[in-house]
Amino acid sequence: LTDIARPPFSYVALGHYHHTQVLTENPPTVYAGSLERIDFSDEGVEKGFYEVAVEGPGPARFTFHPLPARTFLTLELDLPPGPTAMDVLRRELEARRPKLQGAIVRTRLLGVEKGAVPEREVVRLLREEFGAYYALPPTVSTRPRPTRLGAAAAPQGLSPVDALRLYLEQKKTDPAHLSTLLEYGLRLGEEEESGQGA
């Protein structure tokens, strides 16, 4: 970054990453991101473009302009085991109908056995009855949704750094930042063990 973010430049435009990021302000070093959502890692991420004004020497002025983008939506639905699962699923989808219209949808069905809810029927419901643009076949799990980090996902005795890694991965942390944050976590843990922590 120090090789390209130098004062002689008014603005450094970067590409490849589809998430908007401003890395430095002077000069502005910016990933504009993509205009469209590309996959589920973009779920809920605002999309748009930067308008850049270069008015002589010094940092450029830049403004982000949001644009409408296709919706990616993940539904995690707790369903009862047994024959009422499809009825509950229909009610849950009906409650979310406005969000489903035109969206690319994936579903995680929790609390039911595989086969209790036919995958093709879930896809058909989402597309034909609820207006989803595209629906992935659902994933099914008999485990209930975790209520907090580690409640159902992590075994007892998880190291602090492993717990931090699990948390950051669940929060979809940018991989470019993951190793730095884990390094800081490791240092904090070492300082705490050696008694240097505040």
KATATA-V733195 format. One record per pair of residues at least 4 apart in sequence whose ideal C-beta (glycine too) atoms are under 7 Angstrom apart, sorted by the first residue. I is the first residue (numbers start at 1). J is the second residue. D is the distance in whole Angstrom. If there is no record, write none. Layout:
i=I j=J d=D
i=I j=J d=D
This chain:
i=1 j=5 d=5
i=1 j=23 d=6
i=1 j=29 d=7
i=4 j=12 d=5
i=4 j=29 d=7
i=5 j=12 d=6
i=5 j=24 d=5
i=5 j=27 d=6
i=5 j=29 d=4
i=7 j=27 d=7
i=9 j=27 d=5
i=10 j=27 d=6
i=10 j=54 d=5
i=10 j=58 d=7
i=10 j=59 d=6
i=10 j=60 d=4
i=11 j=27 d=6
i=11 j=28 d=5
i=11 j=52 d=5
i=11 j=54 d=6
i=11 j=60 d=4
i=11 j=62 d=7
i=12 j=27 d=6
i=12 j=28 d=7
i=12 j=29 d=4
i=13 j=30 d=6
i=13 j=32 d=7
i=14 j=29 d=7
i=14 j=30 d=6
i=14 j=31 d=5
i=17 j=21 d=7
i=17 j=31 d=5
i=17 j=33 d=7
i=18 j=33 d=5
i=18 j=34 d=4
i=18 j=38 d=5
i=18 j=42 d=7
i=19 j=31 d=7
i=19 j=33 d=5
i=19 j=45 d=6
i=19 j=174 d=7
i=20 j=31 d=6
i=20 j=32 d=6
i=20 j=33 d=4
i=20 j=64 d=7
i=21 j=31 d=4
i=22 j=28 d=7
i=22 j=30 d=5
i=23 j=29 d=4
i=23 j=30 d=7
i=24 j=28 d=7
i=24 j=29 d=4
i=26 j=59 d=5
i=27 j=59 d=5
i=28 j=59 d=6
i=28 j=60 d=6
i=28 j=62 d=5
i=30 j=50 d=6
i=30 j=62 d=7
i=32 j=49 d=6
i=32 j=50 d=5
i=33 j=47 d=7
i=34 j=38 d=6
i=34 j=47 d=7
i=35 j=47 d=6
i=35 j=49 d=7
i=35 j=67 d=6
i=36 j=47 d=6
i=36 j=69 d=5
i=36 j=70 d=6
i=37 j=42 d=4
i=37 j=45 d=7
i=37 j=47 d=6
i=37 j=69 d=5
i=37 j=70 d=6
i=37 j=72 d=5
i=38 j=42 d=6
i=40 j=72 d=5
i=40 j=74 d=6
i=40 j=106 d=7
i=41 j=172 d=6
i=42 j=72 d=6
i=43 j=72 d=4
i=43 j=73 d=7
i=43 j=74 d=6
i=46 j=66 d=5
i=47 j=66 d=7
i=47 j=67 d=6
i=47 j=69 d=4
i=48 j=64 d=6
i=48 j=65 d=5
i=48 j=66 d=4
i=48 j=67 d=5
i=49 j=65 d=6
i=49 j=67 d=7
i=50 j=62 d=5
i=50 j=63 d=7
i=50 j=64 d=6
i=51 j=62 d=7
i=51 j=63 d=5
i=51 j=65 d=6
i=52 j=60 d=5
i=52 j=62 d=5
i=53 j=60 d=6
i=53 j=61 d=5
i=54 j=60 d=5
i=70 j=104 d=6
i=71 j=102 d=7
i=71 j=103 d=4
i=71 j=104 d=7
i=72 j=103 d=7
i=72 j=104 d=5
i=73 j=99 d=6
i=73 j=103 d=5
i=73 j=105 d=5
i=74 j=106 d=5
i=74 j=108 d=7
i=75 j=96 d=7
i=75 j=105 d=7
i=75 j=107 d=5
i=75 j=108 d=7
i=76 j=108 d=5
i=76 j=110 d=6
i=76 j=145 d=6
i=77 j=89 d=7
i=77 j=92 d=5
i=77 j=107 d=7
i=77 j=109 d=6
i=77 j=110 d=7
i=78 j=110 d=5
i=78 j=111 d=5
i=78 j=144 d=7
i=78 j=145 d=6
i=79 j=85 d=4
i=79 j=88 d=5
i=79 j=89 d=6
i=79 j=109 d=6
i=79 j=110 d=7
i=79 j=111 d=5
i=79 j=112 d=5
i=79 j=117 d=7
i=80 j=84 d=6
i=80 j=85 d=6
i=80 j=88 d=6
i=80 j=111 d=7
i=81 j=85 d=7
i=81 j=111 d=6
i=81 j=112 d=6
i=81 j=113 d=6
i=81 j=116 d=7
i=84 j=88 d=6
i=85 j=89 d=6
i=85 j=112 d=5
i=85 j=116 d=5
i=85 j=117 d=5
i=86 j=90 d=6
i=86 j=117 d=6
i=87 j=91 d=7
i=88 j=92 d=6
i=89 j=93 d=6
i=89 j=117 d=6
i=90 j=94 d=6
i=91 j=95 d=7
i=92 j=96 d=7
i=93 j=97 d=7
i=93 j=100 d=7
i=93 j=125 d=6
i=93 j=130 d=5
i=96 j=100 d=6
i=97 j=130 d=6
i=99 j=103 d=7
i=100 j=105 d=6
i=100 j=126 d=7
i=100 j=130 d=4
i=100 j=131 d=6
i=100 j=132 d=5
i=101 j=131 d=4
i=102 j=131 d=7
i=102 j=133 d=5
i=103 j=132 d=5
i=103 j=133 d=6
i=104 j=133 d=6
i=104 j=134 d=5
i=105 j=126 d=5
i=105 j=132 d=5
i=105 j=135 d=5
i=106 j=136 d=4
i=107 j=122 d=6
i=107 j=138 d=4
i=108 j=138 d=7
i=108 j=139 d=5
i=108 j=141 d=7
i=109 j=117 d=6
i=109 j=138 d=5
i=109 j=140 d=5
i=110 j=141 d=5
i=110 j=143 d=7
i=110 j=144 d=6
i=110 j=145 d=5
i=111 j=142 d=7
i=111 j=144 d=6
i=112 j=116 d=4
i=112 j=117 d=6
i=112 j=140 d=6
i=112 j=142 d=7
i=113 j=142 d=6
i=114 j=140 d=5
i=117 j=122 d=6
i=117 j=138 d=7
i=117 j=140 d=7
i=118 j=122 d=7
i=119 j=123 d=7
i=119 j=137 d=4
i=119 j=138 d=6
i=120 j=124 d=6
i=121 j=125 d=6
i=122 j=126 d=6
i=122 j=138 d=5
i=123 j=127 d=6
i=123 j=135 d=5
i=123 j=137 d=6
i=124 j=128 d=5
i=125 j=129 d=5
i=125 j=130 d=6
i=126 j=130 d=5
i=126 j=132 d=4
i=126 j=135 d=4
i=127 j=132 d=5
i=127 j=135 d=5
i=143 j=152 d=6
i=144 j=152 d=7
i=146 j=151 d=4
i=146 j=152 d=4
i=146 j=153 d=5
i=147 j=151 d=5
i=149 j=166 d=7
i=149 j=167 d=5
i=150 j=154 d=4
i=150 j=158 d=7
i=150 j=163 d=7
i=153 j=166 d=7
i=154 j=158 d=5
i=154 j=163 d=7
i=154 j=166 d=6
i=158 j=162 d=5
i=158 j=163 d=5
i=159 j=163 d=7
i=160 j=164 d=6
i=160 j=185 d=7
i=160 j=189 d=5
i=161 j=165 d=6
i=161 j=182 d=6
i=161 j=185 d=5
i=161 j=186 d=5
i=161 j=189 d=6
i=162 j=166 d=6
i=163 j=167 d=6
i=164 j=168 d=6
i=164 j=182 d=6
i=164 j=185 d=4
i=165 j=169 d=6
i=165 j=182 d=6
i=166 j=170 d=6
i=167 j=171 d=6
i=168 j=173 d=4
i=168 j=178 d=6
i=168 j=181 d=6
i=169 j=173 d=7
i=173 j=177 d=6
i=173 j=178 d=5
i=173 j=181 d=7
i=177 j=181 d=6
i=178 j=182 d=6
i=179 j=183 d=6
i=180 j=184 d=7
i=181 j=185 d=6
i=182 j=186 d=6
i=183 j=187 d=7
i=184 j=188 d=6
i=185 j=189 d=6
i=186 j=190 d=6
i=187 j=191 d=6
i=188 j=192 d=6
i=188 j=197 d=7
i=189 j=193 d=6
i=190 j=194 d=6
i=191 j=196 d=4
i=191 j=197 d=5
i=192 j=197 d=4
